[in-house]
């Protein structure tokens, strides 16, 4: 399955990065390489600034894992809808609404012609029994943390009771919120990498990684069950 495969691929990337992060936390870490052109060794000592920058980068990797998992979950659901030729009126109302909300994102700046073209596209897909979303049409509530992930699941009627059972607001909630905030500060230039990295230890970051993995694995389990049962379809009584 695409969601789990992509998740596991990014897990490997993060684990490889954390191997480096763990080493540079050791006493007097340094990087040595041989410069063939100048025929000499080059040595870089990992001072606190360099280590802080590496720590800060871990937030970008972890957020990438979170966002890709939620994005690929939505893509997989609509891929399944398309592959199974599920028609608009055969979908549950939550998925109908999600599809419409994402296909037509209201913007006051849109002119009349754009609005008309959008609704013509919606009508054409409904009556031609083609339900799909392109990558730029998929959204999930803005920057992702536990709240927006649960809201996304609710909007598609994905059962996340298993996620709720392992979820602790004081652990997973805080970790996901921290990853989101730090990622946004870095992405928008509000804080420097040294500033963000200086506020976390390797142990804290590694714990955050483990909490995120557990949360997302349970979310993926929910999505897989949702797809297996075709819960996006209306059930015939």
N, C-alpha and C positions, 0 to 999 in steps of 0.2 A: 504494500500500500504506500502511496506517495507520501502521506503525512508521516508515517513511522520511519520510512526510509530516509526522508529529508531530515527528520529529527535526529536519527542515529548518526547521519553523516556530520551534522553540526556538533553533535556530542563529541565525536572523535576530534574535530577541530579544536573544540574548547579544552578537552583533556590534554591535547598536545601543547596548547598554549599554557595551561596551568602547570605542566611539567617544567616549562621554562621559568614561569613565575616562582615556582617553589625553589628552584636552584638559585635564582638571583636574590632570594631572601636569606641565603646562607651567609656565613661570615666572609667578608671581602670578596664578593663575586666579581669575576672579570671575563671578558670575551677576548680570545686571542685567535688571530688568523694570519696566514702568511700571504704577503703581498708579492705576487710573482713578478710584477713589473719593476718594482723597486728593490726586490730581493731582500725583504726584511719582514720581521714580525710586526703586526699591528695589535696593540692592546688597548682595550677600553675597560675602565673600571666602572662598575655599576654603583654610582653614588645614589643618594636618596632621591634626587630629582629624576634620574633615569628609572629607578624602581617605581616611583610614584606614577610615572607616565605609563609604564607597563601595567600597573594595577588598574589604572583608569580605563585602559583599553579593554579590560575584562568585562566592563559594563556594556560596552558596545557588542561584544561577542554574545553575552547573555541575552541582551535585548533582541539581537538578531535571531537567536534561538526561539524566543517567545513569539516574536512577530511572524516568523516563517511558519511556526506550528499552527497558529490561528489562521493565517492566510491560506495555507495549504489545506486546512480542514474545510474551509468554505469552498475552495476550488474543488476538492474531492466530492463534496456534496453535490455541487452543480454539474460536475462531470458525470456523476452517477445518474442524476436526473436526465441529462442529455442522452447518455448511453442506453438508458432504459426507456427512452422516448416517453417520459412522463409529461402529460399535458398540464397546462396551467390550472384547469379546474379539477385536476386529479391530485394536486398538492394541498397540503394542509394550509390553513389561512396564514399561519405564521411565516411560512416559506414564501407564499404568494406576496405577502406584505414586504418581506425582506427583499425579494427580487425587484418589486416595484420601487421601493425606496432607494435601492442601489442603482437601478437603471435610470431613474429620474431623480437626480439630486437638485432640489430647487435652489436657485440662486437669483436674487433680485436683479442681478446684472444681465440675466438671460433675456434676449429679445423675443418677440412674438414668434418669429420664424423658427428659432431654435426650439422653443417649447412645442410648437406644432410638429416639427420633425421628430422630437423625442417621443411624443405620443403616437405618431404614426409608426415608429419603430416598435413601441410596446404593442400596439394593435396587431402589427404584422407578425410578431413573434407568437402572440397568443393564438391567433387564428391559423397560423401555419404550424402550430404545435412544436415550436422550437424555443425552449427555455434555456437561456444561457446568459452568463455574465463574462465580460472580458476583464482582464486583470485591472485595468484602470477604473472599472465600475464597482469593484469590491471594496467595501469599507467595513470597519468593525469598531466604531465608537471612538476614534482618535487614538492617542497614545495609550498603550496597553498596560494595564495593571490587573489585579484580581477582579476589581469591580467591573471594568469594561469587558473582561473575558467572560465573566458570568452573565453580563448583559447580552453579549453576543450569542452565547449558548441559549439563553432564554428567547432571544429574537428568532432563533431557528427551531425552538422547542427541542433542543438537545438535552437529554437527561444527564445531569451532572451530580447525581446523588453520591456517587463514588468519590468524586472530587471533593464534595462537601464533607464527606466523612474523614478525609485525611487533612482537610484544610484547617489551619489555625491562623486567625487574623493577626495574632501577635508574632507569628513566624512568617508564614507564606505571604500574608497581606503586606507586612512591613517590607519584606525582601523585594517583592514585585514592585511595590511603590518606590523603593529606593533605586532599583534598576531603572525604572522609567524616568525618575527625576534626574538621575546622573546622566543617563543617555541624552535626555533633552538638553541639559545644561551644556554638555559637550557638543552636541550637534548644532546647537544654536549659538555657541560661542559665549555663553553666559559665564562659564567657569573654565579655567585652564585644566589641562590634563594633570598637571602637577598638583593643583589644588584639590581636585576630586580624588586622585590617588592617595594623597596624604592622609585622607580620612578613613582609610580602610586597611586592615591587615590581610595577609594572605589567608589566615585561618577564617576570617570573616567572609572573604570572597569565596573560599572553597565551600564553606557552609551554605552560602547563598546559592552557589551552583547546584549543590545537592538538593536543596529545597525546591529550586526551580525544576530540576529534573523530575522529582517525585510528582510535583503538581502537574507538569505537562504530560507525563506518562499516563496519569489517570485521566487527563482530558482526552488524550488520544484514544484511550480505551473506550471512552464515552462516544467519541466520533465513530470509531469502528463498529460499535454496537448499533449506533444510529443508522449507519449505512447498511449493515447486515440485515437489519429489520426493515429497511426502507421507510424509516419513520417520517420522512418528508412527504409521504403519500397519505391521502385520505384512506381510512380503513373502511372497507365495505362491511356493513353489519348484516 
